[in-house]
Amino acid sequence: MKVAFSLLELILCIIILGLIFTSISKLFYQLNDNHDYLNYFERLYTLQDKLYTDPHQRDIKLHIQNLKT
């Protein structure tokens, strides 16, 4: 009886640990997705700094030489 109870405890512990590790892996996966999403904003801000001569006044540099046909 003691061996069967010990085996049941072992199985329950393995299931609980499996649930904990899967939730941790999902958490890290979500953090990685959020990091990729933040990289888009970082790239947009660097593009904004390149486009505007003065970011506070929103003056845009235009290169119209390349647009002429």
One Martini backbone bead per residue (centre of mass of N, CA, C, O) as a GRO file, in nm:
protein
   69
    1MET     BB    1   0.057   0.063  -0.020
    2LYS     BB    2   0.304   0.252   0.000
    3VAL     BB    3   0.402   0.219  -0.296
    4ALA     BB    4   0.147   0.324  -0.437
    5PHE     BB    5   0.151   0.605  -0.305
    6SER     BB    6   0.434   0.683  -0.408
    7LEU     BB    7   0.366   0.659  -0.710
    8LEU     BB    8   0.142   0.872  -0.708
    9GLU     BB    9   0.319   1.106  -0.612
   10LEU     BB   10   0.518   1.096  -0.849
   11ILE     BB   11   0.314   1.153  -1.075
   12LEU     BB   12   0.209   1.424  -0.964
   13CYS     BB   13   0.483   1.569  -0.967
   14ILE     BB   14   0.533   1.545  -1.271
   15ILE     BB   15   0.281   1.699  -1.360
   16ILE     BB   16   0.337   1.963  -1.210
   17LEU     BB   17   0.614   2.017  -1.340
   18GLY     BB   18   0.508   2.024  -1.630
   19LEU     BB   19   0.321   2.268  -1.591
   20ILE     BB   20   0.537   2.467  -1.503
   21PHE     BB   21   0.723   2.447  -1.757
   22THR     BB   22   0.507   2.527  -1.967
   23SER     BB   23   0.449   2.808  -1.848
   24ILE     BB   24   0.738   2.915  -1.875
   25SER     BB   25   0.763   2.880  -2.183
   26LYS     BB   26   0.523   3.067  -2.252
   27LEU     BB   27   0.642   3.318  -2.123
   28PHE     BB   28   0.900   3.336  -2.301
   29TYR     BB   29   0.748   3.350  -2.570
   30GLN     BB   30   0.598   3.616  -2.506
   31LEU     BB   31   0.851   3.788  -2.456
   32ASN     BB   32   0.965   3.751  -2.742
   33ASP     BB   33   0.727   3.883  -2.891
   34ASN     BB   34   0.751   4.158  -2.747
   35HIS     BB   35   1.038   4.217  -2.845
   36ASP     BB   36   0.968   4.229  -3.146
   37TYR     BB   37   0.763   4.460  -3.116
   38LEU     BB   38   0.974   4.666  -3.002
   39ASN     BB   39   1.158   4.670  -3.254
   40TYR     BB   40   0.964   4.828  -3.431
   41PHE     BB   41   0.970   5.089  -3.265
   42GLU     BB   42   1.273   5.135  -3.281
   43ARG     BB   43   1.281   5.160  -3.591
   44LEU     BB   44   1.082   5.398  -3.610
   45TYR     BB   45   1.250   5.601  -3.443
   46THR     BB   46   1.500   5.599  -3.627
   47LEU     BB   47   1.346   5.692  -3.879
   48GLN     BB   48   1.250   5.957  -3.760
   49ASP     BB   49   1.535   6.075  -3.711
   50LYS     BB   50   1.613   6.068  -4.016
   51LEU     BB   51   1.375   6.246  -4.135
   52TYR     BB   52   1.412   6.452  -3.919
   53THR     BB   53   1.577   6.736  -3.842
   54ASP     BB   54   1.356   6.811  -3.612
   55PRO     BB   55   1.164   6.634  -3.394
   56HIS     BB   56   1.004   6.879  -3.263
   57GLN     BB   57   0.909   7.018  -3.555
   58ARG     BB   58   0.871   6.825  -3.808
   59ASP     BB   59   1.099   6.828  -4.018
   60ILE     BB   60   1.133   6.725  -4.352
   61LYS     BB   61   1.333   6.535  -4.550
   62LEU     BB   62   1.380   6.582  -4.900
   63HIS     BB   63   1.444   6.360  -5.186
   64ILE     BB   64   1.381   6.468  -5.516
   65GLN     BB   65   1.594   6.358  -5.711
   66ASN     BB   66   1.477   6.055  -5.717
   67LEU     BB   67   1.178   6.144  -5.835
   68LYS     BB   68   1.276   6.213  -6.097
   69THR     BB   69   1.210   6.144  -6.466
   0.00000   0.00000   0.00000
